[in-house]
Amino acid sequence: MTKPSNATADYRARDAAHHIHAFSDMKSLNAEGSRVIVRAEGSWIWDSEGNRILDGMSGLWCVNIGHGRKEIAEAVQRQMADFSFYNTFFKSTHPPAIALAEKLAEITPPQFNRVFFVGSGSEANDTVIRMVRHYWASLGQPNKTVLIARKNAYHGSTMGGGSLGGMTSIHSQGGLPIPGIHHIAQPYWFGEGGEMSEAEFGNFAARELEKAIDEIGEDNIAAFVAEPIQGAGGVIIPPATYWPEVKRILAQRDILLVADEVITGFGRTGNWFGSETFGIEPDLMSIAKGISSGYLPIGGVMVSDKVADVLYDAGEFHHGFTYSAHPVTAAAALENLRIIEDEKLVDRVRDDIGPYLQQGWRALGDHPLVGEARMTGLMGAIELVPKKPSRAAKFADTGKVGTIARDISLANNLVMRAVRDSLIIAPPLTLSHDEADQLLASARKTLDDTQAELKRLGLL
Ligand SMILES: *Cc1c(COP(=O)(O)O)cnc(C)c1O
């Protein structure tokens, strides 16, 4: 590795001295040194060494409109000039909260006309846990408290969100999960489908929900919570049979359905919401990330009329955050939604850049290292395998090969994220065709380079 510039060395030393990073092993990170991002525009980021890198992950699944949009900065400045903060606790409201709530009611599916604002996806899911339990208690069914979620789901990192999520690494620290959360199998055919066809496995995974309901008892269950497509779990796109079968099961049971749309919302899958892409009709939706394209932190829970009407009859909901409906974050979100609408980014993902990138991405499936290349809208994964076409054979020491490939991708000026031994992408919805070509070329070179490196290391 070349020696970092003095500026980078200085940044790294100060960062190492004082900054505890999210989801990081700080000792090994500090030994290696962080990449310092100093600029971003459109689909690109620049580090302090002058490298220009294609941001294949939209920051962290959030920068749907691309980086560096001046309109958002101006909207934020305008709002700050009026006022930067007032709360919504004590019989107060303000224009940005009103306009954003109204806009969300317009763009979400018809059952949604009301929103509870929060500051993040984790807070949205913590709100969901409290809200669904409060809903059933208000209906005189206080025993309906259990939330069913899936293994390897990601719902955030607070006590509630981390518990609802099905990540064993998160559960292993800090006394999670909290009581009353039950995890069932995920619809991950490539990794767990065994001898079943995709269609069979989709039905099987959905019926795990039915089994859990029968075991726990419908009278004890508040809600089923799921991402339409699991994001952080590795862009797990369920088989086509999965959601229809879940729908059939829930139609026979009195259990709420919650869609965690924190990633799949705001155009990512080629519709405004992933629920529309999969024909799901949730009672609640968690939203964050793309709502503001990450320019400022804001999230929410969309509440269907069915649930809201009960809650409104039940008096005060003892819940909220200082920054619920923060006026400046709401102004940023509103401007972001204006851009998504005016530039027809949702249609663009469905009809133009989505199909274009998907075609090139699926063609990576030809590569000898790739067991499957899948993508819906603009979120995709490639599964790296040692013995193609076997799905069963895996690399030893899960995650090692994925990390090697991820680092090689960065060296090829493309941000891809490693999940186990797969590589995932979720580029900005503004990605141009030319940038898509560059992304695909870097991804293919990464696969070639990774294959060579694995042979050199004796791992292949
Ligand atoms: C990122 C994410 C969250 C958590 O959002 P934060 O803003 O990081 O708290 C929740 N659910 C899903 C599906 C996510 O991808």
The ligand as a Gaussian input file, in Angstrom:
#p B3LYP/6-31G(d) Opt

LIG

0 1
 C      -31.165000       0.951000       8.176000
 C      -32.370000       0.188000       8.528000
 C      -33.022000       0.375000       9.741000
 C      -32.459000       1.241000      10.824000
 O      -32.394000       2.583000      10.457000
 P      -31.427000       3.572000      11.269000
 O      -31.768000       4.902000      10.672000
 O      -30.026000       3.127000      11.009000
 O      -31.777000       3.481000      12.690000
 C      -34.197000      -0.294000       9.962000
 N      -34.720000      -1.114000       9.046000
 C      -34.109000      -1.328000       7.868000
 C      -34.751000      -2.238000       6.863000
 C      -32.904000      -0.712000       7.575000
 O      -32.279000      -0.956000       6.446000

